[in-house]
Amino acid sequence: MKLELNNLLEKVSSLYNRYGIRSITMDDVAHELGISKKTLYKFVSDKSDLVEKVMLFEFSNKRPNPGDLKKRNAIEDLFWVNKMINQTIKETNPSKEFDLQKYYPAIYKKTHDIKTKKIMESMLANLRKGKKEKLYRKELDEDIIARMYLLRVHRIPHNEIITASEFTSPKFIFEMFVYHIRGIASTEGIIFLENNIYKLLPEH
């Protein structure tokens, strides 16, 4: 079967998630794919190009199922995000992010900017949806809340109070989401949260 770029990127993404980026050489990639390095270089110019393509590929494929979005309310959407974050953490070697930031700073900045934009857009959409469903406080300012959430997400990994293992734990993510929801929920939203909080409980 003919190797396609997306198939290649998906397999390399799996390698990076398991072992980090720095430890995976172009020889490793070629061996894992069962192709020659000459063939590999038909798809990418060098390792930096491969890393960038893999990271952008991952972003483009992290999209919720539209059908599921229609079935869920705004708070249920946050439940879903919580589960996806926990799943991603379980499947990703912590060194991947470290390697990207230290050895590929330009790619890190580019992907960080994309991630920031996506989180902001997603949070604004969720806040508007929740207000429309009367699950969130009608008077809340979407832009301020979205920026506060974004600030929290970006600042938590860079602090001296919470360790890396703590802020990537299911329990910490659970508490962060509940804290966020309680701050924005209307009376109806709080009731829904209390009645469905078991769905948000982290798996151990």
TORZAMI-889900 format. One record per atom (N, C-alpha, C): x negated, z negated, y; atom name; residue number from 0. Coordinates in steps of 0.02 Angstrom, whole numbers, plus 50000, padded with zeros to 5 digits. Layout:
PT     px     pz     py  atome  num
PT      X      Z      Y     CA  NUM
...
This chain:
PT     px     pz     py  atome  num
PT  49958  50000  49940      N    0
PT  50000  50000  50000     CA    0
PT  49956  50000  50063      C    0
PT  49974  50040  50111      N    1
PT  49935  50047  50172     CA    1
PT  49939  49983  50214      C    1
PT  49881  49959  50236      N    2
PT  49878  49898  50276     CA    2
PT  49899  49913  50347      C    2
PT  49946  49874  50373      N    3
PT  49970  49881  50442     CA    3
PT  49944  49823  50483      C    3
PT  49940  49833  50549      N    4
PT  49912  49783  50593     CA    4
PT  49949  49716  50588      C    4
PT  50015  49718  50590      N    5
PT  50054  49656  50587     CA    5
PT  50042  49617  50522      C    5
PT  50035  49653  50468      N    6
PT  50021  49622  50403     CA    6
PT  49952  49588  50405      C    6
PT  49904  49623  50435      N    7
PT  49836  49595  50443     CA    7
PT  49838  49532  50485      C    7
PT  49872  49535  50542      N    8
PT  49875  49478  50587     CA    8
PT  49910  49418  50555      C    8
PT  49961  49431  50516      N    9
PT  49997  49377  50483     CA    9
PT  49951  49341  50433      C    9
PT  49911  49378  50397      N   10
PT  49866  49348  50348     CA   10
PT  49809  49310  50382      C   10
PT  49784  49337  50436      N   11
PT  49730  49303  50473     CA   11
PT  49758  49240  50506      C   11
PT  49819  49243  50530      N   12
PT  49851  49185  50560     CA   12
PT  49854  49128  50509      C   12
PT  49870  49145  50448      N   13
PT  49874  49095  50394     CA   13
PT  49805  49064  50382      C   13
PT  49753  49105  50385      N   14
PT  49684  49080  50376     CA   14
PT  49666  49032  50432      C   14
PT  49681  49051  50494      N   15
PT  49665  49009  50551     CA   15
PT  49703  48942  50548      C   15
PT  49766  48946  50526      N   16
PT  49806  48885  50521     CA   16
PT  49778  48837  50469      C   16
PT  49750  48864  50416      N   17
PT  49724  48822  50362     CA   17
PT  49654  48795  50377      C   17
PT  49611  48838  50406      N   18
PT  49541  48819  50412     CA   18
PT  49514  48815  50483      C   18
PT  49555  48830  50533      N   19
PT  49530  48834  50601     CA   19
PT  49504  48904  50614      C   19
PT  49481  48916  50675      N   20
PT  49459  48983  50694     CA   20
PT  49384  48993  50686      C   20
PT  49345  48945  50707      N   21
PT  49272  48953  50708     CA   21
PT  49243  48966  50638      C   21
PT  49270  48932  50588      N   22
PT  49241  48937  50521     CA   22
PT  49257  49002  50485      C   22
PT  49306  49039  50510      N   23
PT  49326  49102  50478     CA   23
PT  49288  49161  50509      C   23
PT  49243  49191  50470      N   24
PT  49204  49248  50494     CA   24
PT  49241  49314  50481      C   24
PT  49215  49367  50509      N   25
PT  49244  49433  50497     CA   25
PT  49235  49453  50423      C   25
PT  49181  49429  50393      N   26
PT  49171  49441  50321     CA   26
PT  49225  49406  50281      C   26
PT  49241  49345  50301      N   27
PT  49294  49308  50267     CA   27
PT  49361  49345  50271      C   27
PT  49375  49370  50330      N   28
PT  49438  49406  50341     CA   28
PT  49441  49469  50298      C   28
PT  49387  49507  50298      N   29
PT  49384  49568  50258     CA   29
PT  49393  49552  50184      C   29
PT  49359  49500  50162      N   30
PT  49364  49479  50091     CA   30
PT  49435  49458  50073      C   30
PT  49465  49417  50116      N   31
PT  49534  49393  50104     CA   31
PT  49584  49451  50101      C   31
PT  49573  49501  50143      N   32
PT  49619  49558  50145     CA   32
PT  49603  49611  50092      C   32
PT  49544  49604  50061      N   33
PT  49524  49653  50010     CA   33
PT  49507  49720  50040      C   33
PT  49477  49719  50100      N   34
PT  49457  49781  50133     CA   34
PT  49384  49775  50155      C   34
PT  49355  49830  50176      N   35
PT  49287  49829  50202     CA   35
PT  49288  49809  50275      C   35
PT  49231  49787  50301      N   36
PT  49228  49770  50372     CA   36
PT  49238  49833  50414      C   36
PT  49216  49889  50388      N   37
PT  49226  49952  50424     CA   37
PT  49300  49965  50435      C   37
PT  49340  49952  50383      N   38
PT  49413  49961  50390     CA   38
PT  49441  49910  50438      C   38
PT  49417  49848  50434      N   39
PT  49440  49796  50479     CA   39
PT  49429  49815  50551      C   39
PT  49371  49845  50566      N   40
PT  49354  49863  50635     CA   40
PT  49393  49924  50660      C   40
PT  49434  49952  50618      N   41
PT  49479  50005  50641     CA   41
PT  49539  49974  50677      C   41
PT  49551  49910  50660      N   42
PT  49608  49874  50690     CA   42
PT  49588  49834  50751      C   42
PT  49527  49805  50749      N   43
PT  49503  49763  50804     CA   43
PT  49431  49780  50821      C   43
PT  49411  49767  50882      N   44
PT  49343  49784  50903     CA   44
PT  49291  49731  50884      C   44
PT  49312  49667  50884      N   45
PT  49268  49612  50866     CA   45
PT  49310  49550  50852      C   45
PT  49278  49494  50840      N   46
PT  49316  49433  50823     CA   46
PT  49359  49409  50881      C   46
PT  49333  49414  50941      N   47
PT  49373  49393  51000     CA   47
PT  49437  49433  51005      C   47
PT  49431  49497  50992      N   48
PT  49490  49540  50994     CA   48
PT  49539  49520  50939      C   48
PT  49513  49503  50881      N   49
PT  49555  49482  50825     CA   49
PT  49591  49417  50842      C   49
PT  49554  49369  50869      N   50
PT  49583  49304  50887     CA   50
PT  49640  49313  50938      C   50
PT  49628  49354  50989      N   51
PT  49679  49366  51040     CA   51
PT  49741  49399  51009      C   51
PT  49730  49449  50968      N   52
PT  49787  49484  50936     CA   52
PT  49827  49437  50891      C   52
PT  49792  49393  50855      N   53
PT  49826  49345  50811     CA   53
PT  49868  49297  50852      C   53
PT  49840  49270  50906      N   54
PT  49876  49222  50946     CA   54
PT  49938  49253  50979      C   54
PT  49931  49314  51004      N   55
PT  49988  49348  51035     CA   55
PT  50040  49366  50982      C   55
PT  50017  49382  50922      N   56
PT  50063  49397  50867     CA   56
PT  50104  49335  50849      C   56
PT  50071  49277  50848      N   57
PT  50107  49215  50832     CA   57
PT  50161  49200  50884      C   57
PT  50146  49210  50947      N   58
PT  50196  49198  50999     CA   58
PT  50256  49246  50992      C   58
PT  50242  49308  50977      N   59
PT  50295  49358  50973     CA   59
PT  50340  49347  50913      C   59
PT  50316  49309  50863      N   60
PT  50356  49298  50803     CA   60
PT  50389  49229  50800      C   60
PT  50379  49189  50853      N   61
PT  50411  49123  50855     CA   61
PT  50476  49128  50895      C   61
PT  50525  49159  50864      N   62
PT  50590  49167  50898     CA   62
PT  50646  49142  50853      C   62
PT  50691  49102  50881      N   63
PT  50747  49076  50841     CA   63
PT  50795  49131  50821      C   63
PT  50830  49121  50767      N   64
PT  50880  49169  50745     CA   64
PT  50938  49169  50793      C   64
PT  50955  49227  50824      N   65
PT  51009  49229  50874     CA   65
PT  51076  49203  50846      C   65
PT  51089  49218  50782      N   66
PT  51151  49194  50752     CA   66
PT  51155  49119  50750      C   66
PT  51099  49087  50734      N   67
PT  51096  49014  50733     CA   67
PT  51107  48985  50803      C   67
PT  51079  49018  50853      N   68
PT  51087  48994  50922     CA   68
PT  51161  48992  50942      C   68
PT  51200  49040  50920      N   69
PT  51270  49042  50937     CA   69
PT  51310  48986  50903      C   69
PT  51286  48965  50845      N   70
PT  51321  48914  50807     CA   70
PT  51304  48843  50832      C   70
PT  51246  48834  50863      N   71
PT  51223  48769  50884     CA   71
PT  51241  48754  50957      C   71
PT  51252  48691  50972      N   72
PT  51259  48672  51042     CA   72
PT  51190  48655  51070      C   72
PT  51186  48636  51134      N   73
PT  51121  48626  51166     CA   73
PT  51081  48569  51134      C   73
PT  51114  48515  51115      N   74
PT  51078  48459  51084     CA   74
PT  51055  48478  51014      C   74
PT  51095  48516  50978      N   75
PT  51075  48539  50912     CA   75
PT  51015  48586  50917      C   75
PT  51012  48625  50972      N   76
PT  50954  48668  50983     CA   76
PT  50890  48626  50987      C   76
PT  50894  48569  51021      N   77
PT  50836  48525  51026     CA   77
PT  50819  48493  50959      C   77
PT  50870  48480  50918      N   78
PT  50857  48456  50850     CA   78
PT  50815  48508  50813      C   78
PT  50836  48571  50821      N   79
PT  50802  48626  50786     CA   79
PT  50729  48632  50810      C   79
PT  50718  48626  50875      N   80
PT  50651  48630  50903     CA   80
PT  50607  48574  50874      C   80
PT  50636  48514  50870      N   81
PT  50600  48457  50842     CA   81
PT  50576  48473  50770      C   81
PT  50620  48502  50730      N   82
PT  50602  48518  50661     CA   82
PT  50548  48572  50659      C   82
PT  50553  48622  50703      N   83
PT  50504  48676  50704     CA   83
PT  50435  48650  50725      C   83
PT  50433  48604  50773      N   84
PT  50370  48575  50794     CA   84
PT  50338  48536  50737      C   84
PT  50378  48496  50703      N   85
PT  50352  48457  50646     CA   85
PT  50325  48503  50591      C   85
PT  50361  48557  50579      N   86
PT  50340  48605  50528     CA   86
PT  50274  48638  50547      C   86
PT  50268  48658  50610      N   87
PT  50207  48690  50635     CA   87
PT  50148  48643  50629      C   87
PT  50157  48581  50648      N   88
PT  50103  48532  50644     CA   88
PT  50079  48523  50573      C   88
PT  50127  48519  50526      N   89
PT  50110  48510  50456     CA   89
PT  50070  48570  50429      C   89
PT  50084  48629  50454      N   90
PT  50054  48690  50428     CA   90
PT  49990  48711  50464      C   90
PT  49972  48676  50518      N   91
PT  49915  48698  50559     CA   91
PT  49858  48647  50559      C   91
PT  49798  48672  50548      N   92
PT  49738  48631  50552     CA   92
PT  49727  48612  50625      C   92
PT  49718  48548  50641      N   93
PT  49708  48526  50711     CA   93
PT  49649  48561  50745      C   93
PT  49600  48583  50706      N   94
PT  49541  48614  50735     CA   94
PT  49556  48683  50765      C   94
PT  49612  48712  50746      N   95
PT  49629  48778  50772     CA   95
PT  49634  48778  50848      C   95
PT  49671  48730  50875      N   96
PT  49680  48726  50948     CA   96
PT  49613  48709  50981      C   96
PT  49576  48664  50951      N   97
PT  49511  48644  50978     CA   97
PT  49463  48704  50980      C   97
PT  49460  48741  50925      N   98
PT  49416  48800  50921     CA   98
PT  49435  48852  50974      C   98
PT  49499  48862  50983      N   99
PT  49522  48911  51031     CA   99
PT  49502  48891  51102      C   99
PT  49511  48828  51118      N  100
PT  49495  48804  51185     CA  100
PT  49420  48804  51199      C  100
PT  49379  48785  51149      N  101
PT  49308  48779  51160     CA  101
PT  49271  48846  51156      C  101
PT  49288  48888  51108      N  102
PT  49250  48948  51096     CA  102
PT  49281  49012  51124      C  102
PT  49346  49009  51141      N  103
PT  49380  49067  51169     CA  103
PT  49422  49046  51229      C  103
PT  49389  49018  51281      N  104
PT  49426  48990  51338     CA  104
PT  49472  49040  51374      C  104
PT  49451  49102  51379      N  105
PT  49492  49152  51414     CA  105
PT  49556  49165  51374      C  105
PT  49549  49169  51308      N  106
PT  49608  49180  51265     CA  106
PT  49652  49118  51266      C  106
PT  49620  49060  51266      N  107
PT  49657  48997  51269     CA  107
PT  49700  48995  51332      C  107
PT  49670  49012  51390      N  108
PT  49706  49011  51453     CA  108
PT  49764  49060  51452      C  108
PT  49751  49120  51425      N  109
PT  49803  49172  51423     CA  109
PT  49862  49149  51380      C  109
PT  49847  49122  51321      N  110
PT  49900  49100  51277     CA  110
PT  49934  49036  51303      C  110
PT  49895  48994  51337      N  111
PT  49923  48934  51366     CA  111
PT  49973  48952  51421      C  111
PT  49957  49002  51460      N  112
PT  50002  49025  51513     CA  112
PT  50066  49054  51484      C  112
PT  50059  49091  51429      N  113
PT  50117  49120  51396     CA  113
PT  50161  49065  51368      C  113
PT  50128  49015  51336      N  114
PT  50165  48959  51307     CA  114
PT  50202  48920  51361      C  114
PT  50169  48909  51418      N  115
PT  50200  48872  51473     CA  115
PT  50262  48909  51498      C  115
PT  50256  48973  51506      N  116
PT  50312  49014  51530     CA  116
PT  50370  49011  51481      C  116
PT  50354  49017  51416      N  117
PT  50406  49017  51365     CA  117
PT  50442  48950  51361      C  117
PT  50404  48895  51366      N  118
PT  50434  48828  51364     CA  118
PT  50479  48819  51424      C  118
PT  50456  48840  51483      N  119
PT  50495  48833  51544     CA  119
PT  50561  48872  51539      C  119
PT  50556  48934  51517      N  120
PT  50616  48976  51510     CA  120
PT  50664  48947  51458      C  120
PT  50637  48923  51403      N  121
PT  50678  48894  51349     CA  121
PT  50713  48831  51372      C  121
PT  50676  48788  51408      N  122
PT  50705  48725  51431     CA  122
PT  50759  48737  51484      C  122
PT  50747  48784  51530      N  123
PT  50798  48800  51580     CA  123
PT  50861  48826  51547      C  123
PT  50853  48870  51497      N  124
PT  50911  48897  51461     CA  124
PT  50949  48842  51425      C  124
PT  50912  48795  51395      N  125
PT  50944  48740  51359     CA  125
PT  50982  48695  51407      C  125
PT  50953  48681  51465      N  126
PT  50986  48638  51514     CA  126
PT  51050  48669  51541      C  126
PT  51047  48734  51554      N  127
PT  51107  48769  51578     CA  127
PT  51162  48771  51525      C  127
PT  51140  48782  51463      N  128
PT  51187  48783  51407     CA  128
PT  51221  48715  51399      C  128
PT  51180  48662  51402      N  129
PT  51207  48595  51393     CA  129
PT  51255  48575  51448      C  129
PT  51241  48596  51510      N  130
PT  51287  48581  51566     CA  130
PT  51353  48619  51557      C  130
PT  51347  48681  51533      N  131
PT  51407  48721  51522     CA  131
PT  51450  48690  51467      C  131
PT  51418  48661  51418      N  132
PT  51454  48629  51362     CA  132
PT  51475  48557  51378      C  132
PT  51456  48534  51438      N  133
PT  51472  48466  51462     CA  133
PT  51437  48412  51421      C  133
PT  51383  48430  51388      N  134
PT  51343  48382  51350     CA  134
PT  51288  48352  51392      C  134
PT  51270  48387  51448      N  135
PT  51219  48362  51494     CA  135
PT  51252  48345  51560      C  135
PT  51220  48301  51599      N  136
PT  51246  48280  51664     CA  136
PT  51255  48340  51710      C  136
PT  51312  48349  51739      N  137
PT  51326  48407  51780     CA  137
PT  51284  48408  51844      C  137
PT  51262  48348  51868      N  138
PT  51225  48346  51931     CA  138
PT  51150  48354  51923      C  138
PT  51125  48358  51861      N  139
PT  51053  48362  51852     CA  139
PT  51024  48427  51879      C  139
PT  50964  48425  51903      N  140
PT  50929  48483  51931     CA  140
PT  50887  48514  51875      C  140
PT  50908  48573  51851      N  141
PT  50875  48604  51794     CA  141
PT  50800  48615  51805      C  141
PT  50782  48638  51864      N  142
PT  50712  48654  51878     CA  142
PT  50668  48592  51876      C  142
PT  50692  48538  51906      N  143
PT  50653  48475  51907     CA  143
PT  50645  48448  51836      C  143
PT  50699  48446  51798      N  144
PT  50697  48419  51730     CA  144
PT  50651  48461  51686      C  144
PT  50656  48528  51692      N  145
PT  50614  48573  51652     CA  145
PT  50540  48562  51668      C  145
PT  50525  48554  51732      N  146
PT  50455  48543  51752     CA  146
PT  50430  48474  51729      C  146
PT  50473  48424  51730      N  147
PT  50454  48358  51707     CA  147
PT  50438  48360  51632      C  147
PT  50481  48396  51595      N  148
PT  50470  48402  51522     CA  148
PT  50405  48439  51508      C  148
PT  50393  48492  51546      N  149
PT  50332  48532  51537     CA  149
PT  50270  48491  51553      C  149
PT  50274  48452  51606      N  150
PT  50218  48408  51625     CA  150
PT  50203  48358  51570      C  150
PT  50255  48330  51541      N  151
PT  50247  48282  51486     CA  151
PT  50213  48315  51426      C  151
PT  50236  48374  51408      N  152
PT  50208  48411  51351     CA  152
PT  50134  48426  51361      C  152
PT  50115  48446  51422      N  153
PT  50046  48465  51436     CA  153
PT  50000  48405  51445      C  153
PT  50026  48349  51471      N  154
PT  49984  48292  51486     CA  154
PT  49971  48247  51426      C  154
PT  50020  48241  51382      N  155
PT  50013  48195  51325     CA  155
PT  49950  48206  51284      C  155
PT  49931  48269  51267      N  156
PT  49871  48279  51226     CA  156
PT  49806  48258  51262      C  156
PT  49808  48251  51328      N  157
PT  49748  48236  51366     CA  157
PT  49754  48167  51400      C  157
PT  49752  48116  51358      N  158
PT  49758  48049  51385     CA  158
PT  49717  48000  51343      C  158
PT  49708  47940  51368      N  159
PT  49669  47890  51333     CA  159
PT  49712  47834  51303      C  159
PT  49777  47843  51306      N  160
PT  49823  47791  51282     CA  160
PT  49851  47808  51212      C  160
PT  49868  47872  51203      N  161
PT  49898  47894  51139     CA  161
PT  49847  47937  51103      C  161
PT  49834  47922  51040      N  162
PT  49786  47961  51001     CA  162
PT  49816  48027  50978      C  162
PT  49773  48073  50959      N  163
PT  49795  48139  50935     CA  163
PT  49841  48133  50875      C  163
PT  49823  48088  50829      N  164
PT  49864  48080  50769     CA  164
PT  49933  48051  50785      C  164
PT  49936  48010  50839      N  165
PT  50000  47981  50859     CA  165
PT  50045  48033  50892      C  165
PT  50018  48071  50940      N  166
PT  50063  48117  50975     CA  166
PT  50081  48180  50934      C  166
PT  50049  48189  50876      N  167
PT  50069  48244  50832     CA  167
PT  50108  48219  50772      C  167
PT  50125  48154  50772      N  168
PT  50163  48126  50717     CA  168
PT  50238  48140  50725      C  168
PT  50274  48149  50669      N  169
PT  50347  48160  50673     CA  169
PT  50383  48105  50712      C  169
PT  50361  48043  50703      N  170
PT  50394  47986  50736     CA  170
PT  50386  47992  50812      C  170
PT  50327  48009  50836      N  171
PT  50316  48015  50909     CA  171
PT  50358  48071  50938      C  171
PT  50359  48129  50904      N  172
PT  50397  48186  50928     CA  172
PT  50472  48169  50929      C  172
PT  50494  48133  50877      N  173
PT  50564  48111  50874     CA  173
PT  50581  48068  50935      C  173
PT  50540  48018  50949      N  174
PT  50553  47974  51006     CA  174
PT  50551  48012  51072      C  174
PT  50506  48060  51078      N  175
PT  50502  48099  51140     CA  175
PT  50566  48139  51152      C  175
PT  50592  48169  51097      N  176
PT  50653  48208  51104     CA  176
PT  50714  48164  51120      C  176
PT  50719  48106  51087      N  177
PT  50775  48061  51100     CA  177
PT  50772  48035  51171      C  177
PT  50711  48019  51194      N  178
PT  50700  47996  51263     CA  178
PT  50724  48050  51312      C  178
PT  50706  48112  51298      N  179
PT  50725  48169  51341     CA  179
PT  50801  48178  51341      C  179
PT  50831  48179  51282      N  180
PT  50903  48192  51277     CA  180
PT  50943  48137  51311      C  180
PT  50924  48074  51301      N  181
PT  50961  48019  51333     CA  181
PT  50957  48023  51409      C  181
PT  50903  48050  51434      N  182
PT  50895  48054  51507     CA  182
PT  50938  48109  51538      C  182
PT  50957  48159  51499      N  183
PT  50994  48216  51527     CA  183
PT  51066  48219  51503      C  183
PT  51083  48181  51452      N  184
PT  51149  48186  51421     CA  184
PT  51204  48155  51463      C  184
PT  51263  48184  51458      N  185
PT  51324  48156  51488     CA  185
PT  51351  48104  51438      C  185
PT  51406  48074  51454      N  186
PT  51437  48026  51407     CA  186
PT  51454  48061  51342      C  186
PT  51481  48122  51347      N  187
PT  51496  48161  51286     CA  187
PT  51433  48176  51247      C  187
PT  51380  48191  51283      N  188
PT  51317  48207  51249     CA  188
PT  51288  48147  51213      C  188
PT  51293  48088  51244      N  189
PT  51268  48027  51212     CA  189
PT  51307  48013  51148      C  189
PT  51373  48021  51151      N  190
PT  51415  48011  51092     CA  190
PT  51395  48059  51036      C  190
PT  51385  48122  51055      N  191
PT  51365  48172  51004     CA  191
PT  51297  48153  50974      C  191
PT  51250  48132  51017      N  192
PT  51184  48112  50993     CA  192
PT  51189  48054  50944      C  192
PT  51227  48002  50962      N  193
PT  51234  47944  50919     CA  193
PT  51265  47962  50852      C  193
PT  51312  48009  50853      N  194
PT  51346  48028  50791     CA  194
PT  51305  48075  50747      C  194
PT  51254  48106  50777      N  195
PT  51216  48157  50739     CA  195
PT  51141  48143  50737      C  195
PT  51121  48084  50757      N  196
PT  51050  48070  50764     CA  196
PT  51013  48074  50697      C  196
PT  51048  48066  50642      N  197
PT  51016  48071  50576     CA  197
PT  50984  48139  50566      C  197
PT  51011  48190  50599      N  198
PT  50984  48258  50593     CA  198
PT  50915  48263  50625      C  198
PT  50902  48219  50673      N  199
PT  50840  48221  50710     CA  199
PT  50786  48175  50681      C  199
PT  50806  48133  50635      N  200
PT  50758  48086  50606     CA  200
PT  50700  48123  50574      C  200
PT  50638  48102  50588      N  201
PT  50579  48137  50560     CA  201
PT  50574  48126  50485      C  201
PT  50549  48177  50451      N  202
PT  50537  48172  50380     CA  202
PT  50468  48143  50367      C  202
PT  50462  48102  50318      N  203
PT  50397  48070  50303     CA  203
PT  50370  48098  50237      C  203
